Amino acid sequence: MIPNSLRRWFVVHFAMDVLFAIPLLIAPVLTMRLFGWQTVDPFTARLVGAALMAIGVESLLGRNAGVEAFRGMLNLKIIWSASAIIGMLITLLMGDAPPAGWLFVAIFAAFHVVWVVYRIRLRENQIR
């Protein structure tokens, strides 16, 4: 059985992803400038918005699924968050992003920890 706490995390993840995705899809330049970016590639920003939308909506749609679906969704979330963290850290360490970039790293890192903890619990058969 999947714990209700994990299902709630999926709903929180949906809300946060969509909260960021919609502005990136509709007004990427304005959105990124609000966070301190002076140079914005709207193509890339919209691509990130689309990824956030897809992963977030799937979190909502899949929140009532079974163990196998959760295992797959958690794998995706772990790969996505780890890749994003690495990419953002490289960019920040090169000095190519405003300080708000650290906030995004922190958000991704917090979710990454949540996903890894639940994935380990699945692997250890603590969740059936």
C-alpha positions in Angstrom: 0.0 0.0 0.0 1.2 3.5 -0.9 1.2 5.8 2.2 -1.1 8.8 2.1 1.9 11.0 2.9 3.5 10.1 -0.5 0.2 10.7 -2.3 0.0 14.1 -0.6 3.6 14.9 -1.7 2.5 14.1 -5.3 -0.3 16.7 -5.0 2.1 19.3 -3.5 4.5 18.6 -6.3 1.7 19.1 -8.8 0.8 22.5 -7.3 4.4 23.7 -7.2 5.2 22.5 -10.7 2.1 24.1 -12.3 2.7 27.3 -10.3 6.0 27.7 -12.0 5.1 26.1 -15.4 2.2 28.3 -16.4 4.1 31.6 -16.2 7.1 30.1 -18.0 4.8 28.9 -20.8 2.9 32.1 -21.1 5.4 34.9 -20.3 8.9 33.3 -20.1 10.9 36.6 -20.4 8.8 38.4 -17.8 8.8 35.5 -15.4 12.6 34.9 -15.6 13.3 38.6 -15.2 11.2 38.7 -12.0 13.8 36.2 -10.6 16.8 38.2 -11.7 17.7 36.9 -15.2 18.5 39.7 -17.6 19.1 37.5 -20.6 16.3 34.9 -21.3 15.9 32.4 -24.0 12.1 32.0 -24.3 12.5 28.7 -26.2 14.4 27.1 -23.3 12.3 28.7 -20.6 9.1 27.3 -22.3 10.7 23.9 -22.6 11.4 23.9 -18.9 7.8 25.0 -18.3 6.6 22.1 -20.4 8.7 19.6 -18.5 7.4 21.0 -15.2 3.8 20.9 -16.5 4.1 17.3 -17.7 5.8 16.0 -14.5 3.5 18.0 -12.2 0.2 16.9 -14.0 1.4 13.3 -14.0 1.9 13.6 -10.2 -1.7 14.6 -9.8 -3.0 12.0 -12.3 -0.9 9.2 -10.8 -1.5 10.0 -7.1 -3.9 7.1 -6.8 -1.9 4.5 -8.7 -0.4 1.3 -7.5 3.1 0.4 -6.4 4.5 -0.2 -9.9 3.3 3.2 -11.2 4.7 4.9 -8.1 8.1 3.2 -8.6 8.3 4.4 -12.2 7.2 7.9 -11.3 9.7 8.1 -8.4 12.5 7.0 -10.7 11.5 9.7 -13.2 11.4 12.4 -10.4 14.8 11.3 -9.0 16.5 11.4 -12.4 14.9 14.7 -13.3 15.7 16.4 -10.0 19.3 15.1 -9.9 19.9 16.2 -13.5 18.4 19.6 -12.8 20.4 20.1 -9.6 23.7 19.2 -11.4 22.9 21.5 -14.3 21.9 24.4 -12.1 24.9 24.0 -9.8 27.3 24.0 -12.8 25.7 27.2 -14.1 25.7 28.9 -10.7 29.3 28.0 -10.0 30.3 29.5 -13.3 28.6 32.7 -12.2 26.1 32.6 -15.0 22.9 32.9 -13.0 21.3 35.3 -10.5 21.2 34.5 -6.7 17.6 33.2 -7.2 19.1 30.2 -8.9 20.1 29.0 -5.4 16.5 29.0 -4.4 15.6 26.7 -7.4 18.5 24.4 -6.4 17.1 24.2 -2.9 13.6 23.5 -4.1 14.8 20.7 -6.4 17.1 19.3 -3.7 14.3 19.2 -1.1 12.0 17.3 -3.5 14.9 15.0 -4.5 15.4 14.0 -0.9 11.7 13.2 -0.5 11.6 11.1 -3.7 14.8 9.2 -2.8 13.5 8.4 0.7 10.2 7.0 -0.7 12.0 5.1 -3.4 14.3 3.5 -0.9 11.3 2.5 1.1 9.8 0.9 -2.0 13.0 -1.0 -2.7 13.2 -2.3 0.9 9.6 -3.5 0.5 8.4 -1.3 3.4 5.7 -0.2 1.0 3.8 -3.0 -0.7 
